[in-house]
Amino acid sequence: MKRINSIYRIFVFFLAIIVGSFLILYWYSTVNLKTSLRRVAKIQMEYSYDQLEQKIKEIELEASSILTREETKLLQVAIVDNEDIYSYVMKVKTMQEIFQEKQKTNSGMAEFDLYWPEEQRIVSSTTITSIKGKKILDQLQDNQWIISENEVYFCRQYVTKWDDDDDEPYLIIRMERDWLYRIKNMASGFSGGGTLCLFGDEESLFPVDSEGMQIQNKMKELTVEPGMQEIHVKRGHYQIVTSGIARNGISLVTYYPLSKMLLPVNNMTYITGGLLSVALLLGALYLGMYDRNILLQLNMLTYKLKRVEDGDLTTQITELPNNEFYYVFDQFNHMIVRMNELFEETLKEQELRMQAELEQLQLQINPHFLYNSLSYIVTVAEQPDAVRSMAVHLSRYYRYCTQKKMITTIKEEVSYAKSYLEIMSMRKRIRYSIDMPRDIGELPIIPLILEPLIENAIEHGLEGCESAKQIEIVIGWTSDHAVSFCVSDDGEGMTKEQVAALRKRISRKERKEEESVGLWNVNQRLINYYSKSAKLGFKRSRWGGLTVYFTMKPQKKTER
């Protein structure tokens, strides 16, 4: 009897240990799973919110780009001056084609409209505009986001400088509802929950079901700060994740029922409890299964999530278990794939924007010395050789600076600079030298870089000093396999204070109208295409004048 009692006590004691161990493991699994799922939900929300903010910025930049186009100005002039109907129709058609091209190449932008308030005139990217007769036309404000009748608009007014009494139009860009719906769905990373897209007094941009309506009403009662918290409604306890309010007035809210979040752990609890009631041996066996099938998988999920936090977006869970965690792991893999796709789309859009910026900066370069060159030809009209030489170099100069290539070679850029120097040497009697190794000539470079530096050296270096006549261009390799460019003159040079002021002026992102464009243009293009390490530098030349230099890493030559 004593032995039986001893065995019973051992059994009860061992069973208590198993039950206690099970309860501890259950608690640990629950906490670990909730923490992991919250981390995933937070990452998903932050990424969706960043995508929304990025699209808002793109729309605002697109509005600025359209309103600064020459076609917009010409259309406004046609309306103000009451030009003939054919001219007006052609300008309207041109503007519609611009809108339609923008609409095709920019996702998330459903419609572009120009609206003149006084005449109630509308030029739209669509055949039938969606804003006619809508409340948005009575709510227009310059540079404002407006949500009207469950549509999201950005408004910016075209301001004329010649007459304050003109009917100045508004550019209205409507965000695509399907794109907003995808962003809303992207924020929700788990099945069983949902996402709200809210604005104003916690009103929903899209229709919601009864569950979402309860969450929405609860948020109206509470002061919910951005972040994560738990709330209770009639359907039970929910975990909600709230973003901040974007610049267009929209905020995202995802909600997950805690019961469904913990469903895998709860299922394992019921199974384990049944096995423990059958036999101690099965209970012990189940503990081993628990450790192998749940704890290790939770650790795997946590490990993979940390890899994602560290920036590794290529990680995948290759071994999918045949249990409740199959869905979690499969959703994790799907989330990583989708995030990579979205990153690639974002990088592509950034590349296209950079290309547009480079083209816009390139167009600012103005061959202002054309008239002086033509005057020189008139002056030496009786000298055929001088006229021929000037004409040849002038044609090479304009052929190069008007080409549409985004990338050229260093040899072609130097040849263009040489044509410019030949023209200036005939006009101003200057001397120049170019030193460049042969193996550098075929390396790629963005065009129209050297000429503005040479022009600056002549205008501000040589012309300010009667004895100054020398321009030197030195191109060569650096110790770290980069290419350096130096343009030097023998002028009076600059003081440290003048150099500091010049460096500050060309480093600003926006240029003042009264400031020269040359060095600022080159500096911005070098930074935009290469990096900040390629920005212009200044030092004293060997003659006491000024040397302007920069260094860039050669990149693979591509036509874009």
Secondary structure, DSSP 8 states (H G I E B T S, - for coil): -HHHHHHHHHHHHHHHHHHHHHHHHHHHHHHHHHHHHHHHHHHHHHHHHHHHHHHHHHHHHHHHHHHTSHHHHHHHHHHHTT--HHHHHHHHHHHHHHHHHHHHHSTTEEEEEEEETTTTEEEESSSS-S-TT-GGGGS--TTEEEEETTEEEEEEE---SS-TTS---EEEEEE-HHHHHHHHHHH--STT-EEEEEETTTEESS---HHHHHHHHHHHHS---SEEEEEEETTEEEEEEE----TTSEEEEEEEEHHHHTHHHHHHHHHHHHHHHH-HHHHHHHHHHHIIIIIHHHHHHHHHHHHHHTT--S-------SSTHHHHHHHHHHHHHHHHHHHHHHHHHHHHHHHHHHHHHHTT---TTHHHHHHHHHHTTT-HHHHHHHHHHHHHHHHHHT---S-EEHHHHHHHHHHHHHHHHHHH--EEEEE--GGGTTSEE-SSSHHHHHHHHIIIIITT-TT--EEEEEEEE-TTS-EEEEEEE-S----HHHHHHHHHHHHSSS--TTS-SHHHHHHHHHHHHT-GGG--EEEE-TTSSEEEEEEE--------
